[in-house]
Amino acid sequence: MNSNLPQSSSSEGREDDDSSLSEFLASLIDYTPTIPDELVEHYLAKSGFQCPDVRLTRLVAVATQKFVAEVAGDALQHCKARQAQIPKDKRDRQQKERRLVMTMEDLSKALREYGVNIRHQEYFADSPSTGMDPATRDE
C-alpha cells in the first residue's frame, strides 16, 4: 500500500487550485466591477481593513455584486409569490399593467434567508413636519 499516492494527488489538486486562483486574481486587474473601487475601499477602511492590492478590493466588489444580485433575485421571487396570492379579479387588472412592485417586505424576506434581519421603524411620518410644534411648521 503506497501512502504517497493520495498525498501527490492532493498536492496536484492544490497546485491546480493555486493556479486557478492566481489566474482569477490576475483577471481582476483588468476587470471594472459595478461597485466602484473607491466605495469598496471606503467601507473596507471603515471596518478597519486596508490593503494596497487593487485585486483584493475588486474581489470584495465582485462578491458584493454577487450578493446583491442574489438578494434582488430572491426578493423578486418573493414579490411574484406575493402577487400570485392576490385574488383573481385584482390580479387580472394588475397583469394588464404587467408591472411588479417589490416591497420592503419582499426585500426583508430575501435578506432574512441570508441572515440579515431588517426591522421597520416603529413610526413613519407622512411629511418631515409631522410631529413638530405647529408654531414651527413651514407649511
Solvent accessible surface area in square Angstrom, and as a share of the most:
residue,aa,sasa,rsa
1,M,242,1.08
2,N,101,0.52
3,S,80,0.52
4,N,99,0.51
5,L,123,0.61
6,P,84,0.53
7,Q,120,0.53
8,S,50,0.32
9,S,65,0.42
10,S,65,0.42
11,S,50,0.32
12,E,107,0.48
13,G,31,0.30
14,R,160,0.58
15,E,114,0.51
16,D,91,0.47
17,D,96,0.50
18,D,78,0.40
19,S,56,0.36
20,S,67,0.43
21,L,98,0.49
22,S,68,0.44
23,E,123,0.55
24,F,87,0.36
25,L,37,0.18
26,A,54,0.42
27,S,62,0.40
28,L,5,0.02
29,I,93,0.47
30,D,128,0.66
31,Y,88,0.33
32,T,116,0.68
33,P,11,0.07
34,T,103,0.60
35,I,32,0.16
36,P,71,0.45
37,D,25,0.13
38,E,127,0.57
39,L,83,0.41
40,V,11,0.06
41,E,80,0.36
42,H,100,0.45
43,Y,126,0.48
44,L,34,0.17
45,A,49,0.38
46,K,147,0.62
47,S,90,0.58
48,G,69,0.66
49,F,87,0.36
50,Q,155,0.69
51,C,46,0.28
52,P,143,0.90
53,D,48,0.25
54,V,53,0.31
55,R,78,0.28
56,L,56,0.28
57,T,4,0.02
58,R,41,0.15
59,L,58,0.29
60,V,48,0.28
61,A,0,0.00
62,V,44,0.25
63,A,57,0.45
64,T,52,0.30
65,Q,60,0.27
66,K,122,0.52
67,F,77,0.32
68,V,83,0.48
69,A,63,0.49
70,E,66,0.30
71,V,8,0.05
72,A,49,0.38
73,G,32,0.31
74,D,39,0.20
75,A,0,0.00
76,L,59,0.29
77,Q,107,0.47
78,H,47,0.21
79,C,0,0.00
80,K,93,0.39
81,A,55,0.43
82,R,60,0.22
83,Q,20,0.09
84,A,59,0.46
85,Q,149,0.66
86,I,34,0.17
87,P,83,0.52
88,K,135,0.57
89,D,94,0.48
90,K,106,0.45
91,R,66,0.24
92,D,60,0.31
93,R,150,0.55
94,Q,70,0.31
95,Q,111,0.49
96,K,168,0.71
97,E,119,0.53
98,R,214,0.78
99,R,161,0.59
100,L,85,0.42
101,V,76,0.43
102,M,90,0.40
103,T,52,0.30
104,M,90,0.40
105,E,86,0.38
106,D,2,0.01
107,L,55,0.27
108,S,6,0.04
109,K,77,0.33
110,A,0,0.00
111,L,20,0.10
112,R,131,0.48
113,E,110,0.49
114,Y,83,0.31
115,G,63,0.61
116,V,62,0.36
117,N,114,0.58
118,I,57,0.29
119,R,221,0.81
120,H,95,0.42
121,Q,132,0.59
122,E,178,0.80
123,Y,139,0.53
124,F,138,0.58
125,A,54,0.42
126,D,145,0.75
127,S,40,0.26
128,P,137,0.86
129,S,15,0.10
130,T,50,0.29
131,G,71,0.68
132,M,85,0.38
133,D,85,0.44
134,P,104,0.65
135,A,93,0.72
136,T,79,0.46
137,R,99,0.36
138,D,146,0.76
139,E,160,0.72
